[in-house]
């Protein structure tokens, strides 16, 4: 989206200096994304202790992942010429 905004030149210069961005547009976009991320994290942290978390499904999923890794590892160890 194209828009026109007035920004403090020194502030944008500092942003460019401290970011990985090569252009002003990229630096401002990165800064906006970071601000949105921080707002979401703040809202998420406000839920701490207010929702019930069940770890059993996660544990079962982790076990299934490990079993699949073991199975695939065994398949890769099979010698295709051994018949």
N, CA, C and O atoms as CSV, one atom per row, in Angstrom:
chain,resi,resn,atom,element,x,y,z
A,1,UNK,N,N,0.853,-1.170,0.000
A,1,UNK,CA,C,0.000,0.000,0.000
A,1,UNK,C,C,0.902,1.237,0.000
A,1,UNK,O,O,1.860,1.319,0.769
A,2,UNK,N,N,0.601,2.139,-0.821
A,2,UNK,CA,C,1.361,3.375,-0.917
A,2,UNK,C,C,0.691,4.429,-0.049
A,2,UNK,O,O,-0.521,4.636,-0.121
A,3,UNK,N,N,1.498,5.092,0.772
A,3,UNK,CA,C,0.976,6.146,1.636
A,3,UNK,C,C,2.058,7.198,1.860
A,3,UNK,O,O,3.243,6.936,1.655
A,4,UNK,N,N,1.650,8.357,2.270
A,4,UNK,CA,C,2.610,9.422,2.560
A,4,UNK,C,C,2.536,9.750,4.041
A,4,UNK,O,O,1.466,10.033,4.579
A,5,UNK,N,N,3.692,9.707,4.689
A,5,UNK,CA,C,3.767,10.052,6.105
A,5,UNK,C,C,4.974,10.956,6.321
A,5,UNK,O,O,5.934,10.922,5.552
A,6,UNK,N,N,4.915,11.743,7.348
A,6,UNK,CA,C,6.042,12.599,7.707
A,6,UNK,C,C,6.728,11.981,8.913
A,6,UNK,O,O,6.120,11.818,9.971
A,7,UNK,N,N,8.001,11.637,8.747
A,7,UNK,CA,C,8.769,10.995,9.806
A,7,UNK,C,C,9.980,11.848,10.142
A,7,UNK,O,O,10.511,12.560,9.291
A,8,UNK,N,N,10.401,11.766,11.376
A,8,UNK,CA,C,11.600,12.461,11.819
A,8,UNK,C,C,12.807,11.834,11.118
A,8,UNK,O,O,13.045,10.632,11.243
A,9,UNK,N,N,13.563,12.645,10.383
A,9,UNK,CA,C,14.698,12.149,9.604
A,9,UNK,C,C,15.759,11.487,10.481
A,9,UNK,O,O,16.327,10.461,10.107
A,10,UNK,N,N,16.021,12.074,11.642
A,10,UNK,CA,C,17.023,11.497,12.544
A,10,UNK,C,C,16.571,10.138,13.066
A,10,UNK,O,O,17.378,9.222,13.220
A,11,UNK,N,N,15.282,10.016,13.335
A,11,UNK,CA,C,14.742,8.754,13.834
A,11,UNK,C,C,14.810,7.670,12.765
A,11,UNK,O,O,15.178,6.532,13.057
A,12,UNK,N,N,14.459,8.012,11.542
A,12,UNK,CA,C,14.540,7.049,10.439
A,12,UNK,C,C,16.006,6.673,10.187
A,12,UNK,O,O,16.308,5.515,9.902
A,13,UNK,N,N,16.904,7.640,10.290
A,13,UNK,CA,C,18.330,7.353,10.147
A,13,UNK,C,C,18.813,6.384,11.206
A,13,UNK,O,O,19.580,5.465,10.916
A,14,UNK,N,N,18.368,6.586,12.423
A,14,UNK,CA,C,18.740,5.670,13.512
A,14,UNK,C,C,18.155,4.287,13.282
A,14,UNK,O,O,18.806,3.275,13.543
A,15,UNK,N,N,16.927,4.252,12.793
A,15,UNK,CA,C,16.287,2.971,12.476
A,15,UNK,C,C,17.095,2.229,11.419
A,15,UNK,O,O,17.346,1.032,11.563
A,16,UNK,N,N,17.500,2.914,10.370
A,16,UNK,CA,C,18.320,2.283,9.327
A,16,UNK,C,C,19.643,1.778,9.890
A,16,UNK,O,O,20.119,0.707,9.512
A,17,UNK,N,N,20.224,2.543,10.783
A,17,UNK,CA,C,21.510,2.178,11.378
A,17,UNK,C,C,21.405,0.891,12.197
A,17,UNK,O,O,22.324,0.072,12.195
A,18,UNK,N,N,20.287,0.718,12.894
A,18,UNK,CA,C,20.140,-0.419,13.801
A,18,UNK,C,C,19.387,-1.601,13.198
A,18,UNK,O,O,19.241,-2.635,13.848
A,19,UNK,N,N,18.914,-1.461,11.976
A,19,UNK,CA,C,18.176,-2.574,11.369
A,19,UNK,C,C,19.008,-3.199,10.264
A,19,UNK,O,O,20.058,-2.682,9.881
A,20,UNK,N,N,18.518,-4.317,9.764
A,20,UNK,CA,C,19.185,-4.992,8.653
A,20,UNK,C,C,18.680,-4.457,7.320
A,20,UNK,O,O,19.173,-4.853,6.264
A,21,UNK,N,N,17.716,-3.576,7.363
A,21,UNK,CA,C,17.094,-3.059,6.149
A,21,UNK,C,C,18.065,-2.185,5.363
A,21,UNK,O,O,18.921,-1.508,5.933
A,22,UNK,N,N,17.912,-2.218,4.056
A,22,UNK,CA,C,18.776,-1.420,3.188
A,22,UNK,C,C,18.084,-0.155,2.703
A,22,UNK,O,O,18.738,0.778,2.236
A,23,UNK,N,N,16.761,-0.126,2.816
A,23,UNK,CA,C,16.020,1.054,2.359
A,23,UNK,C,C,15.149,1.575,3.493
A,23,UNK,O,O,14.873,0.868,4.462
A,24,UNK,N,N,14.723,2.823,3.351
A,24,UNK,CA,C,13.837,3.412,4.352
A,24,UNK,C,C,12.516,2.645,4.398
A,24,UNK,O,O,11.981,2.386,5.476
A,25,UNK,N,N,11.998,2.288,3.236
A,25,UNK,CA,C,10.731,1.551,3.180
A,25,UNK,C,C,10.848,0.223,3.914
A,25,UNK,O,O,9.977,-0.138,4.706
A,26,UNK,N,N,11.921,-0.495,3.648
A,26,UNK,CA,C,12.120,-1.786,4.315
A,26,UNK,C,C,12.281,-1.611,5.820
A,26,UNK,O,O,11.772,-2.418,6.597
A,27,UNK,N,N,12.981,-0.572,6.230
A,27,UNK,CA,C,13.195,-0.324,7.656
A,27,UNK,C,C,11.884,0.002,8.355
A,27,UNK,O,O,11.618,-0.508,9.443
A,28,UNK,N,N,11.065,0.847,7.741
A,28,UNK,CA,C,9.782,1.211,8.353
A,28,UNK,C,C,8.858,0.001,8.376
A,28,UNK,O,O,8.155,-0.218,9.363
A,29,UNK,N,N,8.848,-0.790,7.298
A,29,UNK,CA,C,8.022,-2.001,7.266
A,29,UNK,C,C,8.438,-2.961,8.369
A,29,UNK,O,O,7.588,-3.532,9.053
A,30,UNK,N,N,9.732,-3.138,8.542
A,30,UNK,CA,C,10.247,-4.011,9.599
A,30,UNK,C,C,9.837,-3.495,10.978
A,30,UNK,O,O,9.459,-4.275,11.853
A,31,UNK,N,N,9.913,-2.189,11.164
A,31,UNK,CA,C,9.544,-1.590,12.451
A,31,UNK,C,C,8.049,-1.774,12.736
A,31,UNK,O,O,7.658,-2.062,13.867
A,32,UNK,N,N,7.233,-1.608,11.719
A,32,UNK,CA,C,5.787,-1.794,11.898
A,32,UNK,C,C,5.487,-3.252,12.236
A,32,UNK,O,O,4.691,-3.532,13.132
A,33,UNK,N,N,6.120,-4.179,11.522
A,33,UNK,CA,C,5.914,-5.616,11.818
A,33,UNK,C,C,6.320,-5.939,13.260
A,33,UNK,O,O,5.617,-6.661,13.967
A,34,UNK,N,N,7.449,-5.401,13.676
A,34,UNK,CA,C,7.927,-5.653,15.040
A,34,UNK,C,C,6.959,-5.094,16.070
A,34,UNK,O,O,6.709,-5.731,17.093
A,35,UNK,N,N,6.419,-3.926,15.817
A,35,UNK,CA,C,5.456,-3.332,16.755
A,35,UNK,C,C,4.196,-4.181,16.843
A,35,UNK,O,O,3.671,-4.402,17.934
A,36,UNK,N,N,3.710,-4.655,15.705
A,36,UNK,CA,C,2.520,-5.522,15.697
A,36,UNK,C,C,2.822,-6.818,16.459
A,36,UNK,O,O,1.986,-7.295,17.226
A,37,UNK,N,N,4.018,-7.389,16.247
A,37,UNK,CA,C,4.416,-8.613,16.955
A,37,UNK,C,C,4.427,-8.385,18.459
A,37,UNK,O,O,3.950,-9.228,19.219
A,38,UNK,N,N,4.964,-7.258,18.891
A,38,UNK,CA,C,5.023,-6.950,20.328
A,38,UNK,C,C,3.631,-6.779,20.922
A,38,UNK,O,O,3.376,-7.225,22.041
A,39,UNK,N,N,2.737,-6.143,20.192
A,39,UNK,CA,C,1.362,-5.969,20.672
A,39,UNK,C,C,0.697,-7.333,20.837
A,39,UNK,O,O,0.031,-7.582,21.842
A,40,UNK,N,N,0.874,-8.216,19.854
A,40,UNK,CA,C,0.280,-9.556,19.936
A,40,UNK,C,C,0.854,-10.339,21.113
A,40,UNK,O,O,0.118,-11.017,21.829
A,41,UNK,N,N,2.173,-10.245,21.313
A,41,UNK,CA,C,2.790,-10.945,22.440
A,41,UNK,C,C,2.274,-10.412,23.775
A,41,UNK,O,O,2.059,-11.178,24.715
A,42,UNK,N,N,2.081,-9.116,23.851
A,42,UNK,CA,C,1.567,-8.520,25.084
A,42,UNK,C,C,0.150,-9.030,25.379
A,42,UNK,O,O,-0.173,-9.364,26.518
A,43,UNK,N,N,-0.679,-9.085,24.348
A,43,UNK,CA,C,-2.036,-9.612,24.524
A,43,UNK,C,C,-2.002,-11.082,24.920
A,43,UNK,O,O,-2.766,-11.519,25.781
A,44,UNK,N,N,-1.112,-11.843,24.286
A,44,UNK,CA,C,-0.982,-13.260,24.595
A,44,UNK,C,C,-0.517,-13.465,26.034
A,44,UNK,O,O,-1.006,-14.360,26.725
A,45,UNK,N,N,0.420,-12.644,26.483
A,45,UNK,CA,C,0.911,-12.785,27.855
A,45,UNK,C,C,-0.179,-12.448,28.867
A,45,UNK,O,O,-0.139,-12.917,30.005
A,46,UNK,N,N,-1.148,-11.640,28.459
A,46,UNK,CA,C,-2.265,-11.332,29.338
A,46,UNK,C,C,-3.165,-12.530,29.598
A,46,UNK,O,O,-3.951,-12.523,30.545
A,47,UNK,N,N,-3.056,-13.565,28.758
A,47,UNK,CA,C,-3.855,-14.777,28.941
A,47,UNK,C,C,-3.205,-15.766,29.901
A,47,UNK,O,O,-3.821,-16.759,30.288
A,48,UNK,N,N,-1.977,-15.497,30.279
A,48,UNK,CA,C,-1.247,-16.417,31.156
A,48,UNK,C,C,-2.033,-16.666,32.437
A,48,UNK,O,O,-2.421,-15.733,33.141
A,49,UNK,N,N,-2.257,-17.931,32.718
A,49,UNK,CA,C,-2.983,-18.322,33.913
A,49,UNK,C,C,-4.499,-18.265,33.754
A,49,UNK,O,O,-5.228,-18.622,34.679
A,50,UNK,N,N,-4.982,-17.823,32.599
A,50,UNK,CA,C,-6.422,-17.707,32.394
A,50,UNK,C,C,-6.983,-18.818,31.520
A,50,UNK,O,O,-8.198,-19.009,31.469
A,51,UNK,N,N,-6.118,-19.552,30.833
A,51,UNK,CA,C,-6.595,-20.658,30.013
A,51,UNK,C,C,-5.972,-21.948,30.510
A,51,UNK,O,O,-4.847,-21.963,31.010
A,52,UNK,N,N,-6.720,-23.026,30.364
A,52,UNK,CA,C,-6.237,-24.333,30.786
A,52,UNK,C,C,-5.454,-24.955,29.647
A,52,UNK,O,O,-5.930,-25.004,28.513
A,53,UNK,N,N,-4.277,-25.420,29.942
A,53,UNK,CA,C,-3.410,-26.012,28.938
A,53,UNK,C,C,-3.300,-27.501,29.190
A,53,UNK,O,O,-2.981,-27.928,30.299
A,54,UNK,N,N,-3.565,-28.289,28.162
A,54,UNK,CA,C,-3.467,-29.739,28.283
A,54,UNK,C,C,-2.242,-30.215,27.516
A,54,UNK,O,O,-2.149,-30.036,26.302
A,55,UNK,N,N,-1.314,-30.816,28.229
A,55,UNK,CA,C,-0.069,-31.241,27.583
A,55,UNK,C,C,-0.140,-32.658,27.025
A,55,UNK,O,O,0.732,-33.050,26.250
A,56,UNK,N,N,-1.160,-33.440,27.399
A,56,UNK,CA,C,-1.251,-34.824,26.928
A,56,UNK,C,C,-1.264,-34.941,25.404
A,56,UNK,O,O,-0.519,-35.758,24.862
A,57,UNK,N,N,-2.079,-34.161,24.688
A,57,UNK,CA,C,-2.047,-34.275,23.223
A,57,UNK,C,C,-0.684,-33.927,22.630
A,57,UNK,O,O,-0.264,-34.533,21.644
A,58,UNK,N,N,0.004,-32.962,23.219
A,58,UNK,CA,C,1.328,-32.609,22.727
A,58,UNK,C,C,2.318,-33.738,22.965
A,58,UNK,O,O,3.130,-34.049,22.093
A,59,UNK,N,N,2.255,-34.344,24.126
A,59,UNK,CA,C,3.145,-35.447,24.453
A,59,UNK,C,C,2.905,-36.619,23.504
A,59,UNK,O,O,3.855,-37.249,23.040
A,60,UNK,N,N,1.642,-36.909,23.216
A,60,UNK,CA,C,1.308,-37.990,22.287
A,60,UNK,C,C,1.841,-37.664,20.892
A,60,UNK,O,O,2.349,-38.547,20.200
A,61,UNK,N,N,1.730,-36.430,20.487
A,61,UNK,CA,C,2.244,-36.018,19.185
A,61,UNK,C,C,3.753,-36.148,19.107
A,61,UNK,O,O,4.296,-36.570,18.086
A,62,UNK,N,N,4.429,-35.786,20.188
A,62,UNK,CA,C,5.888,-35.913,20.220
A,62,UNK,C,C,6.303,-37.373,20.123
A,62,UNK,O,O,7.267,-37.703,19.431
A,63,UNK,N,N,5.563,-38.265,20.827
A,63,UNK,CA,C,5.865,-39.695,20.755
A,63,UNK,C,C,5.678,-40.203,19.334
A,63,UNK,O,O,6.489,-40.987,18.843
A,64,UNK,N,N,4.616,-39.762,18.673
A,64,UNK,CA,C,4.358,-40.187,17.291
A,64,UNK,C,C,5.466,-39.688,16.364
A,64,UNK,O,O,5.895,-40.409,15.463
A,65,UNK,N,N,5.926,-38.465,16.582
A,65,UNK,CA,C,7.015,-37.921,15.763
A,65,UNK,C,C,8.287,-38.740,15.937
A,65,UNK,O,O,8.974,-39.044,14.962
A,66,UNK,N,N,8.598,-39.097,17.182
A,66,UNK,CA,C,9.800,-39.891,17.446
A,66,UNK,C,C,9.692,-41.278,16.827
A,66,UNK,O,O,10.665,-41.787,16.272
A,67,UNK,N,N,8.503,-41.898,16.919
A,67,UNK,CA,C,8.298,-43.212,16.323
A,67,UNK,C,C,8.459,-43.148,14.806
A,67,UNK,O,O,9.045,-44.047,14.203
A,68,UNK,N,N,7.942,-42.090,14.194
A,68,UNK,CA,C,8.066,-41.932,12.748
A,68,UNK,C,C,9.537,-41.751,12.364
A,68,UNK,O,O,9.993,-42.323,11.374
A,69,UNK,N,N,10.275,-40.964,13.136
A,69,UNK,CA,C,11.704,-40.778,12.865
A,69,UNK,C,C,12.458,-42.099,12.960
A,69,UNK,O,O,13.318,-42.386,12.128
A,70,UNK,N,N,12.139,-42.905,13.976
A,70,UNK,CA,C,12.776,-44.214,14.131
A,70,UNK,C,C,12.467,-45.104,12.939
A,70,UNK,O,O,13.358,-45.760,12.399
A,71,UNK,N,N,11.206,-45.129,12.528
A,71,UNK,CA,C,10.778,-45.954,11.404
A,71,UNK,C,C,11.503,-45.537,10.130
A,71,UNK,O,O,12.018,-46.385,9.400
A,72,UNK,N,N,11.543,-44.246,9.863
A,72,UNK,CA,C,12.213,-43.761,8.663
A,72,UNK,C,C,13.713,-44.028,8.719
A,72,UNK,O,O,14.335,-44.304,7.693
A,73,UNK,N,N,14.292,-43.946,9.911
A,73,UNK,CA,C,15.710,-44.247,10.074
A,73,UNK,C,C,16.002,-45.702,9.775
A,73,UNK,O,O,17.017,-46.026,9.158
A,74,UNK,N,N,15.095,-46.595,10.220
A,74,UNK,CA,C,15.262,-48.016,9.934
A,74,UNK,C,C,15.140,-48.282,8.438
A,74,UNK,O,O,15.864,-49.118,7.897
A,75,UNK,N,N,14.242,-47.586,7.776
A,75,UNK,CA,C,14.090,-47.770,6.331
A,75,UNK,C,C,15.344,-47.360,5.579
A,75,UNK,O,O,15.727,-48.005,4.603
A,76,UNK,N,N,15.978,-46.299,6.024
A,76,UNK,CA,C,17.175,-45.826,5.328
A,76,UNK,C,C,18.363,-46.740,5.576
A,76,UNK,O,O,19.331,-46.707,4.815
A,77,UNK,N,N,18.313,-47.563,6.631
A,77,UNK,CA,C,19.398,-48.473,6.944
A,77,UNK,C,C,19.287,-49.794,6.194
A,77,UNK,O,O,20.249,-50.562,6.158
A,78,UNK,N,N,18.134,-50.072,5.595
A,78,UNK,CA,C,17.920,-51.325,4.882
A,78,UNK,C,C,18.739,-51.304,3.599
A,78,UNK,O,O,18.699,-50.335,2.842
A,79,UNK,N,N,19.490,-52.390,3.360
A,79,UNK,CA,C,20.321,-52.497,2.169
A,79,UNK,C,C,19.465,-52.987,0.999
A,79,UNK,O,O,18.972,-54.114,1.036
A,80,UNK,N,N,19.278,-52.163,-0.039
A,80,UNK,CA,C,18.405,-52.562,-1.152
A,80,UNK,C,C,18.960,-53.743,-1.947
A,80,UNK,O,O,18.196,-54.396,-2.658
A,81,UNK,N,N,20.253,-54.042,-1.858
A,81,UNK,CA,C,20.842,-55.149,-2.600
A,81,UNK,C,C,20.831,-56.463,-1.833
A,81,UNK,O,O,21.300,-57.475,-2.353
A,82,UNK,N,N,20.311,-56.475,-0.618
A,82,UNK,CA,C,20.327,-57.686,0.226
A,82,UNK,C,C,19.060,-58.499,0.027
A,82,UNK,O,O,18.185,-58.505,0.893
A,83,UNK,N,N,18.954,-59.179,-1.093
A,83,UNK,CA,C,17.762,-60.035,-1.320
A,83,UNK,C,C,18.154,-61.448,-1.505
A,83,UNK,O,O,17.295,-62.306,-1.705
